[in-house]
C-alpha cells in the first residue's frame, strides 16, 4: 500500500471508530444499521460510476449478510476488497470514501449525501488518492 492510500485508510479508521464505535459485548455494535433502500443507494452509486459486477455483489453481501460497519467495508475496499478490477472500481470507491469522510462518518448523512449530491458534477472526490 502506498503512502497516499495508507493516509486514506487511516482517516477512514479514525473517523469511523468515532462515528461507528464498537461497544464491548454488543455484537450488534459491529454491524451497520442499513436497510434495503440504503444498501441499494450505495449499490446504485457504485453502478453509476462503473463498479464491476463482482464488487457490486461482494458489497451487497458485505453490507447485508455479515453486516460490516460502513467504515470497515470502505477500509477493506481501500485495502483491496475490490481488486477484481481496481482501475475500473477506483472511481466509485473514491466517491464513496469522499462522501463518507465529508459527513464525518455519519451513516445517515452518508446515505443522504449519496442520494442528494450529483457527484458527476461535484468533482471534489477526485482529491481522494487511492493506488
C-alpha positions as CSV (number, residue, x, y, z in Angstrom):
1,X,0.0,0.0,0.0
2,X,1.4,3.4,-1.0
3,X,1.6,6.4,1.4
4,X,-1.5,8.1,-0.1
5,X,-3.6,5.0,0.2
6,X,-2.4,4.5,3.7
7,X,-3.5,8.0,4.6
8,X,-7.0,7.4,3.3
9,X,-7.2,4.1,5.1
10,X,-6.0,5.6,8.4
11,X,-8.5,8.5,8.0
12,X,-11.4,6.1,7.5
13,X,-10.4,4.2,10.6
14,X,-10.1,7.4,12.6
15,X,-13.4,8.8,11.5
16,X,-15.3,5.5,11.6
17,X,-14.2,4.4,15.0
18,X,-15.5,7.7,16.4
19,X,-18.8,7.7,14.5
20,X,-19.5,3.9,14.5
21,X,-18.0,2.7,17.7
22,X,-17.8,-0.9,18.9
23,X,-19.5,-1.3,22.2
24,X,-17.9,-4.0,24.4
25,X,-20.0,-7.2,24.5
26,X,-22.6,-5.9,22.0
27,X,-22.3,-7.9,18.7
28,X,-24.8,-5.6,17.1
29,X,-22.4,-2.6,17.5
30,X,-20.1,-4.1,14.9
31,X,-22.8,-4.2,12.3
32,X,-24.3,-1.4,10.2
33,X,-28.0,-0.4,10.5
34,X,-28.6,0.0,6.8
35,X,-32.0,-1.0,5.4
36,X,-32.5,-2.4,1.9
37,X,-33.0,1.1,0.4
38,X,-29.8,2.3,2.0
39,X,-27.8,-0.6,0.5
40,X,-29.5,0.0,-2.8
41,X,-28.4,3.7,-2.7
42,X,-24.8,2.6,-2.2
43,X,-25.0,0.0,-5.0
44,X,-26.6,2.5,-7.4
45,X,-23.8,4.9,-6.8
46,X,-21.3,2.2,-7.4
47,X,-23.0,1.1,-10.5
48,X,-23.3,4.6,-11.9
49,X,-19.5,5.1,-11.5
50,X,-18.7,1.8,-13.3
51,X,-18.1,-0.6,-10.5
52,X,-17.7,-4.2,-11.6
53,X,-20.4,-6.8,-11.1
54,X,-18.1,-8.7,-8.8
55,X,-17.5,-5.8,-6.5
56,X,-21.3,-4.9,-6.5
57,X,-22.1,-8.5,-5.5
58,X,-19.4,-8.5,-2.8
59,X,-20.7,-5.2,-1.4
60,X,-24.3,-6.4,-1.3
61,X,-23.1,-9.4,0.7
62,X,-20.8,-7.4,2.9
63,X,-23.4,-4.9,3.9
64,X,-26.4,-7.3,4.3
65,X,-25.1,-10.7,5.4
66,X,-22.2,-10.1,7.8
67,X,-23.3,-6.5,8.1
68,X,-19.9,-4.7,8.4
69,X,-19.9,-1.2,9.7
70,X,-19.5,1.3,6.8
71,X,-16.0,2.3,7.6
72,X,-14.9,-1.3,8.0
73,X,-16.3,-2.1,4.5
74,X,-14.8,1.1,3.0
75,X,-11.4,0.4,4.6
76,X,-11.5,-3.2,3.3
77,X,-12.2,-1.8,-0.2
78,X,-9.3,0.6,0.0
79,X,-7.1,-2.3,1.0
80,X,-8.1,-4.4,-1.9
81,X,-11.6,-5.9,-1.4
82,X,-12.5,-4.6,-4.9
83,X,-9.4,-5.8,-6.7
84,X,-11.2,-7.8,-9.3
85,X,-10.5,-4.7,-11.5
86,X,-9.1,-1.9,-9.3
87,X,-8.8,0.6,-12.1
88,X,-12.5,0.2,-13.1
89,X,-13.6,0.3,-9.4
90,X,-11.5,3.2,-8.3
91,X,-13.8,6.0,-9.3
92,X,-16.8,4.5,-7.4
93,X,-14.5,3.9,-4.4
94,X,-13.2,7.5,-4.4
95,X,-16.8,8.9,-4.5
96,X,-17.9,6.7,-1.6
97,X,-14.8,7.4,0.5
98,X,-15.1,11.2,-0.2
99,X,-18.8,11.2,0.8
100,X,-18.3,9.2,4.0
101,X,-15.4,11.5,5.1
102,X,-17.2,14.6,4.1
103,X,-20.0,13.8,6.5
104,X,-17.6,12.8,9.3
105,X,-18.7,9.2,9.2
106,X,-22.4,9.9,10.0
107,X,-24.0,7.0,8.2
108,X,-27.4,8.7,7.9
109,X,-25.8,11.7,6.4
110,X,-23.7,9.5,4.2
111,X,-26.7,7.9,2.6
112,X,-28.5,11.2,2.3
113,X,-25.4,12.7,0.6
114,X,-25.2,9.9,-1.9
115,X,-28.9,10.5,-2.7
116,X,-28.7,14.3,-2.9
117,X,-25.3,15.2,-4.4
118,X,-24.6,14.8,-8.1
119,X,-21.0,13.5,-8.0
120,X,-20.9,13.6,-11.8
121,X,-20.9,17.5,-11.4
122,X,-19.3,17.8,-8.0
123,X,-15.8,16.5,-8.6
124,X,-14.3,17.2,-5.2
125,X,-14.0,13.4,-4.8
126,X,-11.1,13.4,-7.3
127,X,-8.9,14.7,-4.4
128,X,-9.1,11.2,-2.8
129,X,-5.9,9.4,-3.7
130,X,-6.0,5.6,-3.7
131,X,-3.5,3.5,-5.6
